[in-house]
């Protein structure tokens, strides 16, 4: 269930990225890229 939630966050971030690129808003683009990177980091498996 958590994986589905994180994947939905990722999809949401990609949609926001597309919208911000269309609007040519550099602040929104950089914020969205940071959000997507954070979600990808959470999706990476933890090495012990």
mmJSON file of the N, C-alpha and C atoms, coordinates in Angstrom:
{"data_MODEL":{"atom_site":{
"group_PDB":["ATOM","ATOM","ATOM","ATOM","ATOM","ATOM","ATOM","ATOM","ATOM","ATOM","ATOM","ATOM","ATOM","ATOM","ATOM","ATOM","ATOM","ATOM","ATOM","ATOM","ATOM","ATOM","ATOM","ATOM","ATOM","ATOM","ATOM","ATOM","ATOM","ATOM","ATOM","ATOM","ATOM","ATOM","ATOM","ATOM","ATOM","ATOM","ATOM","ATOM","ATOM","ATOM","ATOM","ATOM","ATOM","ATOM","ATOM","ATOM","ATOM","ATOM","ATOM","ATOM","ATOM","ATOM","ATOM","ATOM","ATOM","ATOM","ATOM","ATOM","ATOM","ATOM","ATOM","ATOM","ATOM","ATOM","ATOM","ATOM","ATOM","ATOM","ATOM","ATOM","ATOM","ATOM","ATOM","ATOM","ATOM","ATOM","ATOM","ATOM","ATOM","ATOM","ATOM","ATOM","ATOM","ATOM","ATOM","ATOM","ATOM","ATOM","ATOM","ATOM","ATOM","ATOM","ATOM","ATOM","ATOM","ATOM","ATOM","ATOM","ATOM","ATOM","ATOM","ATOM","ATOM","ATOM","ATOM","ATOM","ATOM","ATOM","ATOM","ATOM","ATOM","ATOM","ATOM","ATOM","ATOM","ATOM","ATOM","ATOM","ATOM","ATOM","ATOM","ATOM","ATOM","ATOM","ATOM","ATOM","ATOM","ATOM","ATOM","ATOM","ATOM","ATOM","ATOM","ATOM","ATOM","ATOM","ATOM","ATOM","ATOM","ATOM","ATOM","ATOM"],
"id":[1,2,3,4,5,6,7,8,9,10,11,12,13,14,15,16,17,18,19,20,21,22,23,24,25,26,27,28,29,30,31,32,33,34,35,36,37,38,39,40,41,42,43,44,45,46,47,48,49,50,51,52,53,54,55,56,57,58,59,60,61,62,63,64,65,66,67,68,69,70,71,72,73,74,75,76,77,78,79,80,81,82,83,84,85,86,87,88,89,90,91,92,93,94,95,96,97,98,99,100,101,102,103,104,105,106,107,108,109,110,111,112,113,114,115,116,117,118,119,120,121,122,123,124,125,126,127,128,129,130,131,132,133,134,135,136,137,138,139,140,141,142,143,144],
"type_symbol":["N","C","C","N","C","C","N","C","C","N","C","C","N","C","C","N","C","C","N","C","C","N","C","C","N","C","C","N","C","C","N","C","C","N","C","C","N","C","C","N","C","C","N","C","C","N","C","C","N","C","C","N","C","C","N","C","C","N","C","C","N","C","C","N","C","C","N","C","C","N","C","C","N","C","C","N","C","C","N","C","C","N","C","C","N","C","C","N","C","C","N","C","C","N","C","C","N","C","C","N","C","C","N","C","C","N","C","C","N","C","C","N","C","C","N","C","C","N","C","C","N","C","C","N","C","C","N","C","C","N","C","C","N","C","C","N","C","C","N","C","C","N","C","C"],
"label_atom_id":["N","CA","C","N","CA","C","N","CA","C","N","CA","C","N","CA","C","N","CA","C","N","CA","C","N","CA","C","N","CA","C","N","CA","C","N","CA","C","N","CA","C","N","CA","C","N","CA","C","N","CA","C","N","CA","C","N","CA","C","N","CA","C","N","CA","C","N","CA","C","N","CA","C","N","CA","C","N","CA","C","N","CA","C","N","CA","C","N","CA","C","N","CA","C","N","CA","C","N","CA","C","N","CA","C","N","CA","C","N","CA","C","N","CA","C","N","CA","C","N","CA","C","N","CA","C","N","CA","C","N","CA","C","N","CA","C","N","CA","C","N","CA","C","N","CA","C","N","CA","C","N","CA","C","N","CA","C","N","CA","C","N","CA","C","N","CA","C"],
"label_alt_id":[null,null,null,null,null,null,null,null,null,null,null,null,null,null,null,null,null,null,null,null,null,null,null,null,null,null,null,null,null,null,null,null,null,null,null,null,null,null,null,null,null,null,null,null,null,null,null,null,null,null,null,null,null,null,null,null,null,null,null,null,null,null,null,null,null,null,null,null,null,null,null,null,null,null,null,null,null,null,null,null,null,null,null,null,null,null,null,null,null,null,null,null,null,null,null,null,null,null,null,null,null,null,null,null,null,null,null,null,null,null,null,null,null,null,null,null,null,null,null,null,null,null,null,null,null,null,null,null,null,null,null,null,null,null,null,null,null,null,null,null,null,null,null,null],
"label_comp_id":["UNK","UNK","UNK","UNK","UNK","UNK","UNK","UNK","UNK","UNK","UNK","UNK","UNK","UNK","UNK","UNK","UNK","UNK","UNK","UNK","UNK","UNK","UNK","UNK","UNK","UNK","UNK","UNK","UNK","UNK","UNK","UNK","UNK","UNK","UNK","UNK","UNK","UNK","UNK","UNK","UNK","UNK","UNK","UNK","UNK","UNK","UNK","UNK","UNK","UNK","UNK","UNK","UNK","UNK","UNK","UNK","UNK","UNK","UNK","UNK","UNK","UNK","UNK","UNK","UNK","UNK","UNK","UNK","UNK","UNK","UNK","UNK","UNK","UNK","UNK","UNK","UNK","UNK","UNK","UNK","UNK","UNK","UNK","UNK","UNK","UNK","UNK","UNK","UNK","UNK","UNK","UNK","UNK","UNK","UNK","UNK","UNK","UNK","UNK","UNK","UNK","UNK","UNK","UNK","UNK","UNK","UNK","UNK","UNK","UNK","UNK","UNK","UNK","UNK","UNK","UNK","UNK","UNK","UNK","UNK","UNK","UNK","UNK","UNK","UNK","UNK","UNK","UNK","UNK","UNK","UNK","UNK","UNK","UNK","UNK","UNK","UNK","UNK","UNK","UNK","UNK","UNK","UNK","UNK"],
"label_asym_id":["A","A","A","A","A","A","A","A","A","A","A","A","A","A","A","A","A","A","A","A","A","A","A","A","A","A","A","A","A","A","A","A","A","A","A","A","A","A","A","A","A","A","A","A","A","A","A","A","A","A","A","A","A","A","A","A","A","A","A","A","A","A","A","A","A","A","A","A","A","A","A","A","A","A","A","A","A","A","A","A","A","A","A","A","A","A","A","A","A","A","A","A","A","A","A","A","A","A","A","A","A","A","A","A","A","A","A","A","A","A","A","A","A","A","A","A","A","A","A","A","A","A","A","A","A","A","A","A","A","A","A","A","A","A","A","A","A","A","A","A","A","A","A","A"],
"label_entity_id":["1","1","1","1","1","1","1","1","1","1","1","1","1","1","1","1","1","1","1","1","1","1","1","1","1","1","1","1","1","1","1","1","1","1","1","1","1","1","1","1","1","1","1","1","1","1","1","1","1","1","1","1","1","1","1","1","1","1","1","1","1","1","1","1","1","1","1","1","1","1","1","1","1","1","1","1","1","1","1","1","1","1","1","1","1","1","1","1","1","1","1","1","1","1","1","1","1","1","1","1","1","1","1","1","1","1","1","1","1","1","1","1","1","1","1","1","1","1","1","1","1","1","1","1","1","1","1","1","1","1","1","1","1","1","1","1","1","1","1","1","1","1","1","1"],
"label_seq_id":[1,1,1,2,2,2,3,3,3,4,4,4,5,5,5,6,6,6,7,7,7,8,8,8,9,9,9,10,10,10,11,11,11,12,12,12,13,13,13,14,14,14,15,15,15,16,16,16,17,17,17,18,18,18,19,19,19,20,20,20,21,21,21,22,22,22,23,23,23,24,24,24,25,25,25,26,26,26,27,27,27,28,28,28,29,29,29,30,30,30,31,31,31,32,32,32,33,33,33,34,34,34,35,35,35,36,36,36,37,37,37,38,38,38,39,39,39,40,40,40,41,41,41,42,42,42,43,43,43,44,44,44,45,45,45,46,46,46,47,47,47,48,48,48],
"pdbx_PDB_ins_code":[null,null,null,null,null,null,null,null,null,null,null,null,null,null,null,null,null,null,null,null,null,null,null,null,null,null,null,null,null,null,null,null,null,null,null,null,null,null,null,null,null,null,null,null,null,null,null,null,null,null,null,null,null,null,null,null,null,null,null,null,null,null,null,null,null,null,null,null,null,null,null,null,null,null,null,null,null,null,null,null,null,null,null,null,null,null,null,null,null,null,null,null,null,null,null,null,null,null,null,null,null,null,null,null,null,null,null,null,null,null,null,null,null,null,null,null,null,null,null,null,null,null,null,null,null,null,null,null,null,null,null,null,null,null,null,null,null,null,null,null,null,null,null,null],
"Cartn_x":[0.817,0.0,0.867,1.955,2.856,3.52,3.857,4.488,3.549,2.284,1.312,1.218,1.222,1.153,2.364,3.558,4.767,4.773,4.268,4.185,3.195,2.118,1.165,1.789,2.596,3.34,4.263,4.905,5.799,5.035,3.893,3.059,2.601,2.195,1.767,2.906,4.108,5.264,5.559,5.421,5.661,4.619,3.373,2.322,2.599,3.001,3.353,4.561,5.517,6.685,6.277,5.414,4.942,4.208,3.345,2.589,3.517,4.529,5.432,6.334,6.688,7.467,6.615,5.342,4.437,4.255,4.247,4.101,5.422,6.513,7.866,8.153,7.836,8.053,9.27,10.43,11.65,11.606,10.926,10.842,10.028,8.925,8.09,8.81,9.548,10.307,11.341,12.101,13.146,12.54,11.443,10.785,10.231,9.664,9.102,10.195,11.314,12.431,12.943,13.05,13.463,12.476,11.19,10.163,10.289,10.484,10.608,11.848,12.959,14.185,13.963,13.269,12.992,12.128,11.131,10.27,11.072,11.934,12.756,13.685,14.235,15.097,14.318,13.066,12.241,11.915,11.863,11.542,12.731,13.943,15.13,15.183,15.613,15.69,16.81,16.584,17.571,18.576,19.866,20.916,21.377,21.424,21.862,23.153],
"Cartn_y":[-1.192,0.0,1.266,1.193,2.344,2.566,1.491,1.602,2.285,1.923,2.553,4.049,4.411,5.82,6.592,6.017,6.695,6.798,5.777,5.841,6.912,7.076,8.148,9.525,9.652,10.895,11.174,10.142,10.285,10.728,10.113,10.498,11.949,12.321,13.692,14.676,14.337,15.195,15.348,14.274,14.335,15.221,15.112,15.966,17.434,17.729,19.112,19.591,18.718,19.099,19.466,18.663,18.957,20.294,20.526,21.78,22.977,22.834,23.959,24.22,23.185,23.393,24.117,23.752,24.431,25.896,26.198,27.585,28.339,27.626,28.205,28.928,28.242,28.802,28.12,28.797,28.139,27.761,28.543,28.211,26.94,26.817,25.615,24.4,24.588,23.486,22.964,23.87,23.427,22.785,23.324,22.73,21.349,21.19,19.909,18.865,19.278,18.345,17.882,18.793,18.4,17.41,17.634,16.73,15.347,15.305,14.022,13.276,13.976,13.332,12.762,13.511,13.023,11.766,11.743,10.558,9.358,9.572,8.476,7.943,8.838,8.4,7.527,7.906,7.09,5.734,5.664,4.399,3.456,3.969,3.117,2.185,0.951,0.022,0.435,0.167,0.493,-0.658,-0.33,-1.354,-1.428,-2.636,-2.811,-3.552],
"Cartn_z":[0.0,0.0,0.0,0.783,0.823,-0.532,-1.207,-2.516,-3.514,-3.467,-4.364,-4.07,-2.8,-2.427,-2.942,-2.792,-3.269,-4.794,-5.474,-6.933,-7.376,-6.64,-6.95,-6.717,-5.668,-5.456,-6.641,-7.141,-8.285,-9.529,-9.784,-10.931,-10.784,-9.584,-9.325,-9.604,-9.151,-9.399,-10.878,-11.628,-13.078,-13.754,-13.314,-13.883,-13.57,-12.326,-11.969,-12.776,-13.026,-13.812,-15.232,-15.835,-17.189,-17.224,-16.228,-16.178,-15.981,-15.132,-14.899,-16.097,-16.841,-18.069,-19.098,-19.195,-20.131,-19.771,-18.451,-17.997,-17.978,-18.2,-18.183,-16.872,-15.76,-14.428,-13.796,-13.791,-13.312,-11.831,-11.011,-9.589,-9.382,-10.078,-9.967,-10.54,-11.628,-12.224,-11.235,-10.612,-9.678,-8.432,-7.938,-6.781,-7.08,-8.262,-8.653,-8.864,-9.43,-9.606,-8.244,-7.285,-5.93,-5.33,-5.53,-5.012,-5.637,-6.952,-7.646,-7.171,-6.999,-6.509,-5.108,-4.253,-2.902,-2.925,-3.789,-3.891,-4.395,-5.377,-5.898,-4.807,-3.988,-2.888,-1.909,-1.619,-0.734,-1.351,-2.676,-3.337,-3.431,-3.279,-3.35,-2.15,-2.372,-1.232,-0.273,0.997,2.019,2.108,1.982,2.086,3.538,4.07,5.471,5.534],
"occupancy":[1.0,1.0,1.0,1.0,1.0,1.0,1.0,1.0,1.0,1.0,1.0,1.0,1.0,1.0,1.0,1.0,1.0,1.0,1.0,1.0,1.0,1.0,1.0,1.0,1.0,1.0,1.0,1.0,1.0,1.0,1.0,1.0,1.0,1.0,1.0,1.0,1.0,1.0,1.0,1.0,1.0,1.0,1.0,1.0,1.0,1.0,1.0,1.0,1.0,1.0,1.0,1.0,1.0,1.0,1.0,1.0,1.0,1.0,1.0,1.0,1.0,1.0,1.0,1.0,1.0,1.0,1.0,1.0,1.0,1.0,1.0,1.0,1.0,1.0,1.0,1.0,1.0,1.0,1.0,1.0,1.0,1.0,1.0,1.0,1.0,1.0,1.0,1.0,1.0,1.0,1.0,1.0,1.0,1.0,1.0,1.0,1.0,1.0,1.0,1.0,1.0,1.0,1.0,1.0,1.0,1.0,1.0,1.0,1.0,1.0,1.0,1.0,1.0,1.0,1.0,1.0,1.0,1.0,1.0,1.0,1.0,1.0,1.0,1.0,1.0,1.0,1.0,1.0,1.0,1.0,1.0,1.0,1.0,1.0,1.0,1.0,1.0,1.0,1.0,1.0,1.0,1.0,1.0,1.0],
"B_iso_or_equiv":[0.0,0.0,0.0,0.0,0.0,0.0,0.0,0.0,0.0,0.0,0.0,0.0,0.0,0.0,0.0,0.0,0.0,0.0,0.0,0.0,0.0,0.0,0.0,0.0,0.0,0.0,0.0,0.0,0.0,0.0,0.0,0.0,0.0,0.0,0.0,0.0,0.0,0.0,0.0,0.0,0.0,0.0,0.0,0.0,0.0,0.0,0.0,0.0,0.0,0.0,0.0,0.0,0.0,0.0,0.0,0.0,0.0,0.0,0.0,0.0,0.0,0.0,0.0,0.0,0.0,0.0,0.0,0.0,0.0,0.0,0.0,0.0,0.0,0.0,0.0,0.0,0.0,0.0,0.0,0.0,0.0,0.0,0.0,0.0,0.0,0.0,0.0,0.0,0.0,0.0,0.0,0.0,0.0,0.0,0.0,0.0,0.0,0.0,0.0,0.0,0.0,0.0,0.0,0.0,0.0,0.0,0.0,0.0,0.0,0.0,0.0,0.0,0.0,0.0,0.0,0.0,0.0,0.0,0.0,0.0,0.0,0.0,0.0,0.0,0.0,0.0,0.0,0.0,0.0,0.0,0.0,0.0,0.0,0.0,0.0,0.0,0.0,0.0,0.0,0.0,0.0,0.0,0.0,0.0],
"pdbx_formal_charge":[null,null,null,null,null,null,null,null,null,null,null,null,null,null,null,null,null,null,null,null,null,null,null,null,null,null,null,null,null,null,null,null,null,null,null,null,null,null,null,null,null,null,null,null,null,null,null,null,null,null,null,null,null,null,null,null,null,null,null,null,null,null,null,null,null,null,null,null,null,null,null,null,null,null,null,null,null,null,null,null,null,null,null,null,null,null,null,null,null,null,null,null,null,null,null,null,null,null,null,null,null,null,null,null,null,null,null,null,null,null,null,null,null,null,null,null,null,null,null,null,null,null,null,null,null,null,null,null,null,null,null,null,null,null,null,null,null,null,null,null,null,null,null,null],
"auth_seq_id":[1,1,1,2,2,2,3,3,3,4,4,4,5,5,5,6,6,6,7,7,7,8,8,8,9,9,9,10,10,10,11,11,11,12,12,12,13,13,13,14,14,14,15,15,15,16,16,16,17,17,17,18,18,18,19,19,19,20,20,20,21,21,21,22,22,22,23,23,23,24,24,24,25,25,25,26,26,26,27,27,27,28,28,28,29,29,29,30,30,30,31,31,31,32,32,32,33,33,33,34,34,34,35,35,35,36,36,36,37,37,37,38,38,38,39,39,39,40,40,40,41,41,41,42,42,42,43,43,43,44,44,44,45,45,45,46,46,46,47,47,47,48,48,48],
"auth_comp_id":["UNK","UNK","UNK","UNK","UNK","UNK","UNK","UNK","UNK","UNK","UNK","UNK","UNK","UNK","UNK","UNK","UNK","UNK","UNK","UNK","UNK","UNK","UNK","UNK","UNK","UNK","UNK","UNK","UNK","UNK","UNK","UNK","UNK","UNK","UNK","UNK","UNK","UNK","UNK","UNK","UNK","UNK","UNK","UNK","UNK","UNK","UNK","UNK","UNK","UNK","UNK","UNK","UNK","UNK","UNK","UNK","UNK","UNK","UNK","UNK","UNK","UNK","UNK","UNK","UNK","UNK","UNK","UNK","UNK","UNK","UNK","UNK","UNK","UNK","UNK","UNK","UNK","UNK","UNK","UNK","UNK","UNK","UNK","UNK","UNK","UNK","UNK","UNK","UNK","UNK","UNK","UNK","UNK","UNK","UNK","UNK","UNK","UNK","UNK","UNK","UNK","UNK","UNK","UNK","UNK","UNK","UNK","UNK","UNK","UNK","UNK","UNK","UNK","UNK","UNK","UNK","UNK","UNK","UNK","UNK","UNK","UNK","UNK","UNK","UNK","UNK","UNK","UNK","UNK","UNK","UNK","UNK","UNK","UNK","UNK","UNK","UNK","UNK","UNK","UNK","UNK","UNK","UNK","UNK"],
"auth_asym_id":["A","A","A","A","A","A","A","A","A","A","A","A","A","A","A","A","A","A","A","A","A","A","A","A","A","A","A","A","A","A","A","A","A","A","A","A","A","A","A","A","A","A","A","A","A","A","A","A","A","A","A","A","A","A","A","A","A","A","A","A","A","A","A","A","A","A","A","A","A","A","A","A","A","A","A","A","A","A","A","A","A","A","A","A","A","A","A","A","A","A","A","A","A","A","A","A","A","A","A","A","A","A","A","A","A","A","A","A","A","A","A","A","A","A","A","A","A","A","A","A","A","A","A","A","A","A","A","A","A","A","A","A","A","A","A","A","A","A","A","A","A","A","A","A"],
"auth_atom_id":["N","CA","C","N","CA","C","N","CA","C","N","CA","C","N","CA","C","N","CA","C","N","CA","C","N","CA","C","N","CA","C","N","CA","C","N","CA","C","N","CA","C","N","CA","C","N","CA","C","N","CA","C","N","CA","C","N","CA","C","N","CA","C","N","CA","C","N","CA","C","N","CA","C","N","CA","C","N","CA","C","N","CA","C","N","CA","C","N","CA","C","N","CA","C","N","CA","C","N","CA","C","N","CA","C","N","CA","C","N","CA","C","N","CA","C","N","CA","C","N","CA","C","N","CA","C","N","CA","C","N","CA","C","N","CA","C","N","CA","C","N","CA","C","N","CA","C","N","CA","C","N","CA","C","N","CA","C","N","CA","C","N","CA","C","N","CA","C"],
"pdbx_PDB_model_num":[1,1,1,1,1,1,1,1,1,1,1,1,1,1,1,1,1,1,1,1,1,1,1,1,1,1,1,1,1,1,1,1,1,1,1,1,1,1,1,1,1,1,1,1,1,1,1,1,1,1,1,1,1,1,1,1,1,1,1,1,1,1,1,1,1,1,1,1,1,1,1,1,1,1,1,1,1,1,1,1,1,1,1,1,1,1,1,1,1,1,1,1,1,1,1,1,1,1,1,1,1,1,1,1,1,1,1,1,1,1,1,1,1,1,1,1,1,1,1,1,1,1,1,1,1,1,1,1,1,1,1,1,1,1,1,1,1,1,1,1,1,1,1,1]
}}}
